């Protein structure tokens, strides 16, 4: 006679995304590359929207992307801006 085995509970850790959706074309193809403490390169693989984005403070890639989308939707960043 043996005991019943305990059920193993696995904790699934969620990770932050690496690829985001483009506010210009809507395709999931925007990458955010951190170039320094206050500089990021945001580029879309579909519509070729590219922007060197400066931000203040220490932020993760998803925070920089959210600020970029907010400013893009507000009209402060134009889709014709390509660098």
N, C-alpha and C positions, 0 to 999 in steps of 0.2 A: 504494500500500500504506500503510495507516494502522495506527495502534496501536488496541488495544481500549480502550474507555472504561472507566474505573474505576467500580466500583459505589459509589454514594453511601450511606454508612451514616448513618442518622438516629437520633439519641439521643432516646428518648421520656422526657420528664421527668414523673414522677408528682407530682401535687399532693395536698395534704391535702383531705379532704372538707369541705363546707360544711354539709351536712344529715346528721343522725345519726338512729339509731333510738331510739324512746322506750322506756325501761325499764318504763313503766306499761302502755301499750297495744300496743307492738310495731310500730307504724307508723313508717316512715322519714319523720319530720316534725319533728324537734327542731332548733331553731336556737339557737346560742350567740352572743349579742351582747355584745361587750366594752364595758362602760360606763366603765371607768376602769382604773387600774393594779391595783386589787384587788377589782373588782366586775364581775360578769357577769350578764346576764339570760338565763335558760334557759327556753325556751317550746316547747310542743308544739302544732302546728297541728290535731291530731286530737282529743286528749282535753283540751285547754286547760290542761294542767299548766304552771304558770308559777312561777318561783322566782328571786328575787334571790339570787345565790350569791356569797359572799365567800370569797376564797382568799388565800393568802400567796405572795409571790414573783412573779416575772415568768413568765407562762405563756401558751401559745397556746390557742386555742379547743378543740382536741382534748384537751389536757391537762386543762382545766377540765371538759369533758364526761366524761372518764374518772373523775375524782374524784367528780363528781356521781353517776354510775352506781354506783360502789363504795359510796358512802354510802347511796344509795337501796336497793340490794340488801341492805345490812347493817341496814336498818330505821331509820336515823338521820333520814331524810327520808321523810315520809309523802306519799301521793298526794293526800290531802285538803288539803295545804298549798297554798293558792292566794293570790297577792297581786295 
